[in-house]
Amino acid sequence: MIVGLGTYLPKEVLTNDDIAEMMDTSDEWISSRTGVRSRHRASAEETTASMGAEAGKKAIEDAGLEPDDIDMIIMGTMFQDFTYPGPGMVIQQAIGITRTIPVIDIRVQCPAVIYGLSMADVYIRSGQAKHILIVMAEKEFEHFKVDRQIGVIFGDGGSAAVIGPAVGDRGVYVTDIQGDGAGVSDLVMTSDNMPGLARGEAVWPEVLRKCKAYWEERGFIPGHTKYPFWIGQEVFKNAVKRLIKSARAVINEIGWTFTDVQHFFFHQANGRINAKLAELLKLPISKVPSNIDRIGNTGAGSVLILMDEAKKAGNLKPGDICMLSAFGAGYLWGTALIKF
């Protein structure tokens, strides 16, 4: 079960008007298409690991534990600070764990929180660990501010949760994690590891040709730098279709209905995707919290940030049934059903 939550958001807040001074866009254009009105930006000194560590410290404190009570760290991000080691090792040191423990860094983008929760649940049920810290953090704004199609959505921040053994009927009931490589060409980011990319001479793998052609048709010639690509219509359609199927799968496995769930914590990717999910699943808006307007899309960090906000506001209480759900590149996605 989740026994502690923590969040870290950088101090600097950028409004859509601030973004409009950086690129050709406007508050109306951004908010009407994404639901975002402001986001946090990390300072030059802040890193993915430092933000994750701050969130992790708060989660451990919230759980009433000490750093050395943590038996494992599972860390998820799109943007690690070094090629190696992953941020999890830096976080272990930064939060003050003095003993050796397993540290796992996972690269499954936005649904990393569901994958991490599922992994933690398996390790705890098997008796290999008692308390596991899952940390999700992203320093992504600087990677994405290249144009108004992409850069306007994202924000920086970190979140964490301490997962411990179930108490009574409180705990993780079921998780559903899935992937479909057919979505790679619809939602992908090029890498500095692509030979020749910096010179504009990269040989694009066949799996990326579709997205390259899509952007070339719109007047953008990829090359010279790593760059995120997505085909908006395909991502929207697949996110909605697959998350609905996943939500129904976990509900059916338990034998509950959606009315049994008090909170639906959806990944804050895009306001329109979540609105469509709520509409098709016939969910009352009061059960679907959102903060994308204030902090944007914080990637892997968004679900736990949303949960932590609900707890601090007094809306998330022990015994509440929660559905956590996220979708990302790959395609990869997942849903978890828990009793908080």
C-alpha positions in Angstrom: 0.0 0.0 0.0 1.0 3.6 -0.4 2.2 4.8 3.0 3.8 8.1 2.1 3.7 10.7 -0.7 6.0 13.6 -1.6 6.2 16.3 -4.3 8.8 18.8 -5.4 8.1 21.6 -7.8 10.7 24.2 -8.8 10.1 27.8 -7.6 10.0 29.4 -11.0 6.5 29.5 -12.6 6.1 30.3 -16.3 2.6 31.5 -17.5 1.5 31.1 -21.1 2.1 34.8 -21.5 5.8 34.1 -20.5 5.9 31.3 -23.1 4.5 33.6 -25.8 7.6 35.8 -25.4 9.8 32.8 -26.2 7.9 31.5 -29.3 5.0 32.2 -31.7 2.0 31.4 -29.5 -0.5 32.8 -27.1 -2.4 32.0 -23.9 -5.6 31.3 -25.8 -3.9 29.0 -28.3 -2.2 27.0 -25.6 -5.0 26.7 -23.1 -7.7 25.9 -25.6 -5.7 23.0 -27.1 -3.9 21.6 -24.0 -5.6 23.0 -20.9 -2.2 24.3 -19.7 -2.0 27.9 -18.3 1.3 27.7 -16.3 4.1 25.3 -15.5 7.2 25.1 -13.3 10.7 25.4 -14.7 13.8 24.0 -13.0 16.8 26.2 -12.4 20.1 25.5 -14.1 21.4 24.0 -10.8 18.4 21.6 -10.4 18.5 18.2 -11.9 16.2 15.3 -12.4 17.9 13.5 -9.5 17.8 16.5 -7.2 14.1 17.1 -7.7 13.4 13.4 -7.3 15.5 13.3 -4.1 13.5 16.2 -2.6 10.2 14.4 -3.4 11.6 11.2 -2.0 12.7 12.8 1.3 9.1 14.2 1.7 7.6 10.8 1.0 9.8 9.0 3.5 8.9 11.7 6.1 5.2 11.4 5.3 5.5 7.6 5.8 7.0 8.2 9.3 10.2 6.4 8.2 13.9 7.0 8.1 16.0 6.8 4.9 17.6 3.5 6.0 14.1 1.9 6.3 14.0 1.9 2.5 14.8 -1.5 1.0 14.7 -0.6 -2.7 14.4 2.4 -5.0 12.6 2.3 -8.4 13.1 5.5 -10.4 11.3 6.6 -13.6 12.1 9.5 -15.9 12.5 10.4 -19.6 15.5 12.7 -19.0 18.2 11.2 -16.8 21.1 13.5 -15.9 23.9 11.1 -17.1 24.1 8.4 -19.7 25.1 6.3 -16.7 24.4 5.8 -13.8 20.7 6.5 -13.7 19.2 9.0 -11.3 18.2 6.4 -8.8 21.8 6.0 -7.6 22.2 9.7 -7.1 18.8 9.8 -5.3 19.9 7.0 -3.0 22.9 9.1 -1.9 21.1 12.4 -1.7 18.3 11.1 0.6 20.9 9.7 3.0 20.5 5.9 2.6 23.7 4.6 4.2 23.3 0.9 3.4 23.4 -0.9 0.1 20.1 -1.6 -1.6 18.8 -2.5 -5.0 18.2 0.5 -7.3 16.2 0.1 -10.5 15.9 2.9 -13.2 13.1 2.3 -15.7 12.6 4.1 -19.0 9.0 3.7 -19.8 8.2 7.4 -20.0 4.9 8.7 -18.6 3.4 5.4 -17.4 6.6 4.7 -15.4 4.6 5.3 -12.2 2.2 2.4 -12.9 5.1 0.1 -13.9 7.0 1.2 -10.8 4.0 0.5 -8.5 3.4 -2.9 -10.1 7.1 -3.8 -9.6 7.1 -2.7 -6.0 3.9 -4.6 -5.3 5.5 -7.8 -6.6 8.7 -7.4 -4.6 6.7 -6.7 -1.4 4.3 -9.5 -1.8 7.2 -11.9 -2.4 8.8 -10.8 0.9 12.0 -9.5 -0.8 11.3 -6.0 0.5 9.2 -4.2 3.1 9.4 -0.6 2.0 10.1 0.5 -1.5 10.6 4.1 -2.7 9.3 4.9 -6.1 10.5 8.2 -7.5 9.3 9.9 -10.7 10.9 13.2 -11.9 11.4 15.1 -15.1 13.5 18.1 -16.1 12.0 18.3 -19.5 11.0 21.9 -20.3 14.4 22.8 -21.7 14.2 19.8 -24.0 10.8 20.7 -25.4 10.6 24.5 -25.8 11.5 24.4 -29.4 8.1 25.3 -30.8 4.4 25.9 -29.9 3.3 22.5 -31.0 5.3 20.7 -28.3 7.2 22.9 -25.9 4.1 24.6 -24.4 2.7 21.4 -22.7 5.6 20.4 -20.5 6.7 21.4 -17.0 9.4 20.2 -14.5 8.9 18.5 -11.2 9.3 15.4 -9.1 7.1 13.1 -7.1 7.5 10.0 -4.9 5.7 7.4 -3.0 6.7 4.9 -0.3 5.1 1.5 -0.9 4.7 -0.8 2.1 2.9 -4.1 3.0 -0.9 -4.1 2.8 -2.7 -3.3 6.0 -6.1 -4.9 6.3 -7.9 -4.4 3.0 -5.7 -1.4 2.1 -3.2 -1.9 -0.6 -2.6 -2.5 -4.3 -5.5 -4.6 -5.7 -4.5 -5.1 -9.3 -2.3 -3.5 -11.9 -2.4 -3.7 -15.7 0.7 -2.8 -17.6 0.8 -3.0 -21.4 2.9 -2.1 -24.4 2.5 -2.0 -28.2 5.6 -1.3 -30.3 3.4 -0.4 -33.3 3.1 3.0 -31.6 6.8 3.9 -31.8 6.5 5.9 -35.0 3.6 7.9 -33.6 5.2 9.1 -30.4 9.0 9.1 -30.3 12.0 11.3 -29.5 15.2 11.2 -31.5 18.5 10.7 -29.6 22.0 12.2 -29.7 23.1 8.6 -30.1 21.7 8.6 -33.7 25.0 8.8 -35.8 25.1 12.0 -37.9 22.1 13.7 -36.2 24.1 16.7 -35.1 25.3 17.3 -38.7 21.8 16.8 -40.1 23.0 13.6 -41.8 21.4 11.0 -39.6 20.2 7.8 -41.2 16.7 7.4 -39.8 15.6 3.9 -38.8 12.7 2.5 -40.7 10.5 2.6 -37.6 10.9 6.4 -37.5 10.2 7.2 -41.2 6.5 7.8 -40.6 6.9 10.5 -38.0 9.7 12.1 -40.0 7.5 12.3 -43.1 4.6 13.7 -41.0 6.7 16.7 -39.8 8.4 17.3 -43.2 4.9 17.6 -44.7 4.3 20.5 -42.3 7.4 22.3 -43.2 9.7 21.1 -40.4 12.9 19.3 -41.5 14.2 17.1 -38.6 17.8 17.0 -38.0 20.7 18.7 -36.1 19.3 18.0 -32.7 17.3 15.5 -30.7 13.6 16.3 -31.2 10.3 14.9 -29.9 7.7 13.8 -32.5 4.1 12.8 -32.2 1.2 12.4 -34.5 -1.5 14.1 -32.5 -4.5 12.4 -33.9 -3.0 8.9 -33.5 -1.8 9.6 -30.0 -5.2 11.0 -28.9 -7.1 8.1 -30.4 -4.8 5.4 -29.0 -4.5 6.9 -25.5 -8.3 7.1 -25.1 -8.9 3.6 -26.6 -6.2 1.8 -24.7 -6.8 3.5 -21.3 -10.5 2.8 -21.4 -9.8 -0.9 -22.1 -7.2 -1.0 -19.3 -9.6 0.7 -16.8 -12.4 -1.8 -17.6 -9.9 -4.7 -17.3 -8.9 -3.8 -13.7 -12.5 -3.1 -12.7 -13.7 -6.3 -14.1 -10.9 -8.3 -12.5 -12.0 -7.2 -9.1 -15.7 -7.4 -9.9 -16.4 -3.8 -9.0 -17.9 -0.9 -11.0 -16.6 2.6 -11.6 -19.1 3.9 -9.1 -17.1 2.1 -6.4 -14.0 4.3 -7.1 -13.7 7.6 -5.3 -10.7 9.1 -7.2 -9.5 8.7 -10.8 -5.9 10.0 -10.9 -5.2 10.2 -14.7 -1.8 11.2 -16.1 -1.9 14.9 -16.9 -0.9 14.7 -20.5 -3.5 16.8 -22.1 -6.8 18.2 -20.8 -8.8 17.0 -23.8 -7.6 13.4 -23.5 -8.7 13.2 -19.8 -12.0 15.0 -20.6 -12.8 12.3 -23.3 -11.9 9.5 -20.9 -14.2 10.9 -18.2 -17.0 11.3 -20.8 -16.7 7.8 -22.3 -16.4 6.1 -18.9 -19.3 8.2 -17.6 -17.3 9.6 -14.6 -18.5 12.5 -12.6 -16.0 15.4 -12.9 -15.8 15.6 -9.1 -14.0 12.3 -9.1 -11.4 13.3 -11.8 -9.0 15.8 -10.3 -6.8 17.8 -12.6 -3.8 20.1 -12.2 -2.6 20.4 -15.8 -3.7 24.0 -15.9 -1.2 24.9 -13.1 1.8 22.6 -13.7 1.4 21.2 -17.2 2.5 17.8 -18.2 5.2 16.6 -15.8 5.6 13.3 -17.5 6.2 10.3 -15.2 5.7 12.6 -12.2 2.2 13.8 -12.8 0.0 11.0 -11.2 1.7 11.1 -7.8 1.8 14.9 -7.8 -2.0 14.8 -8.3 -2.4 12.2 -5.5 -0.2 14.2 -3.1 -2.2 17.4 -3.8 -5.5 15.5 -3.1 -4.1 14.2 0.2 -2.9 17.6 1.3 -6.2 19.1 0.5 -8.0 16.5 2.6 -9.8 15.0 -0.3 -7.8 11.7 -0.4 -8.4 9.7 2.8 -7.3 6.3 4.1 -9.6 3.6 2.7 -10.5 5.6 -0.5 -10.5 3.4 -3.6 -8.3 5.0 -6.4 -7.6 4.3 -10.0 -4.2 5.4 -11.3 -3.7 5.5 -15.1 -1.1 6.7 -17.6 -0.2 6.5 -21.3 3.0 7.3 -23.1 5.5 6.7 -25.8 6.0 3.2 -27.1 3.0 2.9 -27.0 3.1 2.0 -23.3 0.3 2.4 -20.7 -1.0 1.1 -17.5 -3.7 1.2 -14.8 -3.7 0.4 -11.1 -6.5 0.0 -8.7 -5.6 0.5 -5.0 -7.2 1.2 -1.7 -5.3 4.1 -0.2 
